[in-house]
Amino acid sequence: LFQSVPWKIEELQEFKKDLNGVKGKLNHYNLQKWHSHTRFTNRAGEVIRNLKKLKPELLTQAWCKFYEILSVFPLIPQFAVKNGIFNTFHLCEAPGAFVTSLNHFLKLHHHDLKWNWLASTLNPYFEGNEFIYMINDDRFIVHTLEKWCFGADFTGNINKKENFIDLLQKAELMKPIHLVTADGSVDCQTDPAEQEAHVGSLHYSETIVALSILEKGGNFVLKIFTIFECQTVCLLYILRCSFNSVHIIKPVCSKEGNSEVYVVCLDFIGKECILPILNILISNYDRLTEPKVIFPLNDIPASFISLIIEGAKFFKFRQVSAIERNIGLYENKISKKHKMIINRIRLSVAKKFITTYNILPILPEQYVVQSYNLYKPSLTYSPKEENYSYAEKILAPTLNQESILRKLKSKLDGISVNWLESDVHWVNGLSYQEADCDIAVTMKTGRLIEYISSSVFCMRMLLEIRSTLENEINVDDINSYHNFQNYSWSCLKNLQLTGHHILNFSDSSESWMRNNNNIKLETVHRILNVLNDMKYDETLMINNFPLLTQFNVGIIFVLGTHFANVGFVNPNIYGYTIVFHQLKKLTGNLLFTQIQEALLTLQGTNTIIITLISIKELYCEEFYKCITTVNHTVLQLSSLYIITSLLKK
């Protein structure tokens, strides 16, 4: 194994060329308009709308796709049903729709079955993960945190071997595992012609995890895309050798014009039967960038290659037909009569879907998350911005600095951020059950993050604009701190302040976008010094404190539990202030000493404290609203200030 150079199958490469030729016709279409058009022409486009009447939990396209697979294939082994226990592991699972779909299916068809599940995904709470690579919709995740495995380094990246080992250890505690699902993908919009190559290492990792944790007789569902390259052919051959039957299906609710299909592998022959090969596969776990493939072409039976060619041709034909049909309808304005026909087809497909798979409502108390409304979108979720064509996107890096700045300014001008009701918004009664105990109980560490790439406390677009300003334009942040103290005092002049203390933090990009242990240690040291000097009923004012990370937001929350109330001052382009009014507990210095000691032990390592307390606590409604509004206001105004200053030059 891994001795062969990459090889090609002529027929598959022809299919790839044909498909990319048709996809290339879309290069100059505005993506927003094209996707709006294909949403309308999608024959399964009414399925979700009709299913909403049944109020399924976390209903998405993934929910529908997996429910169909569950209904068509016997994914729940008979021996699991007989034993009354069903254990499942879901890889690349965000936002959690495979889990809620499976729960719905089980409640209707196997309500007596004791079901246990775990899931893994790129961690939306790890600020080093980029938005583009992950689904940051955490509406379901935040209420089921104990079920999610984010790996040894807290990133959730299963391509890392240390995280693979961590997943095996978690699965060992839950075994036997009867079903593994893997719904991973990678954003390939910048290179759609090579989508299969970009997702190859992810599919390899998902497959090796499944083969390593599945019980004999268990099942595996893997999302893949096209089947043109040798890496995919080899992976499918491994699966065919490891399971008694393997099927490839494109569910009804999978968009007709995309390449995704699902490989359904039934009746695992058992790890013992494939152990010699599996050990070699594991030893190559995170080395797939090397130019070697698993099998030479001659080792794969010709009969299997024929099946691959037949399947690749079938799915390529369906995809090309769908794209060509959509192009025809896009180029020639759809008549009113044709629209009526499309709508009738859509309604017919939706009705057929629900009746064929006999989908009925379940009781709210049967949901996975029983007491929370998941229909409310999280504040961090941002739909993709697609008001451009693929060709324009490819040309974007060649724009000059002024063009980039004007484009960013246009985006910022289109964002509406409204401050809260008053100039100082007060949050009262912050409390946390661990606040007077050992902070180590809730503290979590992870891989060192040098640069903040994502945040659950900020709109994606604003953070990406700020990042572009620093990385692509390479501009030193314009210091905007001047005059800020006077502004804060004007807002607070009516407040009776007793023995106030002030901490000023820089509002530079270094403090906002960087996230190393030294910055954390200096922050904690300064807060600790102030707390040691404070007495009952005194007030602390913190200026320009960055609020993008869980660590920093956790500091504000923990600190706030020691005061009567916390006030967030309306920011302007100069920054903002947080007021901690009337100290009521003197135990804060003990907590911050513990945090300081933990940070000191991590100095010089590749590990960092990610969070001090549970994200659930930080999502406290009023507090979370203040944090996100501060971030949105500060980032929008400061970015506009920087852009305007640069354009003047």
C-alpha positions, 0 to 999 in steps of 0.5 A: 500500500502507498507504493504507487504513483497517482494513476488515471482512468481515461473514461473517468477523466473524460467524464470530469472534462465534460462536467467541468466544461458544463460547469464552466458555462456558469462562470459569468453568472451572478451567483446570487441570481443563479442560486435564486433561480436554481432554488426555484427550479429545484424539483424538491424545493417544496419538501422543507416548506411542507415538512415544516408543518410537522415541526421537525427539530432542526429541519434542514436539507441534511435532515431530509437527505438522511431521513430518506437514507434511513428509510431506504436502507437498513441502517439500524442492525437487527442485533442492535434492535434485539439488544435494545441499544443503538450507539451512533457516531456522527462525523463532520456533523454541524449543525446537527441535522443528521442527529435530529433526523435520526432521532425523529426516525427512531421515535417513529419506528423504534421508540423503545430503543435506547439510543446513545450518540456522539458527534464531531465537527470543526469546533465553532468555539475555537477561534482559530478555525476559519469561517470558510471551513466550518458551519458556525450555526451552533443553535443545536450544538450549544445545548448538547455540548456534552455530546460533541468531541472536539479532539485533543487540540479543541479544533475538531479537525479530524485530519489531525492524528491526535484528534483521531486518537482522541475520537477513538478513545471517546468511541471506546467508552460508548462501544459497540458503535452500530452506525457512523455517519460522515457528512463532511465537505470543503468549500471549493468555490475558488477551485470548483473544477478540483473539488474531489481533490480538495476533499480527498484527505477529509474523506480518507480521515472519515473512512479510517475513523469509521473502520476503526470504531465500527462494530462488526455488522455495523453500517457507515454513511459517507458523503462524497462528490465526483468519482473521477480520481484514483484516491476516490476509487481506492477509498471506495475499493477499501469500503467494498472490501470492508462491507458486505454491500455498498451502495451509492445514492443521491437523495431527492433533496440533494440539489440536482446540479451539485456533485454530492452523493452518499456511499451507504456501506452495510454490514461491516465485516469487522475490524479484525478481518482488515486489521493489517490493512487498517494499521497501514492506513492509520500509519498514513493518517495525516500524510495524504499530501505525499504523492502516493496512492493507496493501491496501484491500478492493477491491484483493483479488479477490472470488474470493480473498475467497470462498476465505478465507471458505470456509476460515475457516468450515471451521476455525471449524466444526471448532474450535467442534465440538471445544469443544462436544464437550469441554464436553458431556463435561466437564459430564456425567461420562464413563462407563466405557464412553465412556472405553474408547471414547475410549482406543480412538480415541486408540490407533487415531489414534496407530497410524495416524499412525505407519504413515501417515507411516512413522515409524521410529527413527534411530540416536542418532549421527544426532541433531542433538545426538549426545552429550547426553540432551535428555529431562532438563528444564532447571532453568529450565523451569516449567510454567504455573500454571493453578489458576484460571479465566479469569474469576478471572485477569481479576479478579486485578488488583482484589484488595486488597494483603492478598489478593495477599500471602496468595496469594503466600505460599500459592505460596511455601509450596508450593515445596520448596527443599532445600539441598545436603548440607552448610552449605558446599558446595564446588566444586573445580577450576573451569576455563575455557579463556579464563580466562587470555586475552582475555575479549573473545573470549567477552564478548557485549553486547546491549540495555540491561536495566534490570530483570531479567524472566527468568533461566536461574538461577532458577525462573520462579515465584520470580522472578515472585513477587519481581517482583510484590512490587516492581511491583504492591505497590510496596513498598520492600524490607525490609532483611534484611542484619543479623546475617548476618556472624556466621552466615557465620562460624559456618559457616566457623569450622573452615576454616583461613583465611589473610589473608581479605578480605570484600566485602559487597553489599547484599541490596536489590531494587535490586541483585537486580532491577536490571541497569544498567551503573553497578551492573556497573561498581561491582561490577567496581571493588570486586572489582578493588580487592580482587584487587590487594591479595590474595596467594597462598593468601589467601581472599575472602568475598563476601556477598549477591552477586546471582546472577540474571544471566549477567554476575554468575554469570560473575564468580563463575565467572571469579573461581573459576578463580583459587582452589583451590575455591569454597564456597557457604554455606547461605543463611538469611533474612539472605542468603548468602556465597560463599567463594573459598578459597586464591588460586592465580593472580594473573592475575584483576586483568588479566581484571577490568581488561579487563571494567572497560574494556569497561564504561567504553566502554558508559557512556551507551549503550543497550548492556550486557554480557550475558555474560562467558563461554559459557552452556555453561561456566556450566551446569557441573553442580556449579556450576550446581546451587549457583547455582540452589539459592542463588537459590531459597533466597534468593528464597523465604526473603526473599520470605516474610520481606517478605510476613510483615512486611507482613502483620504491619502 
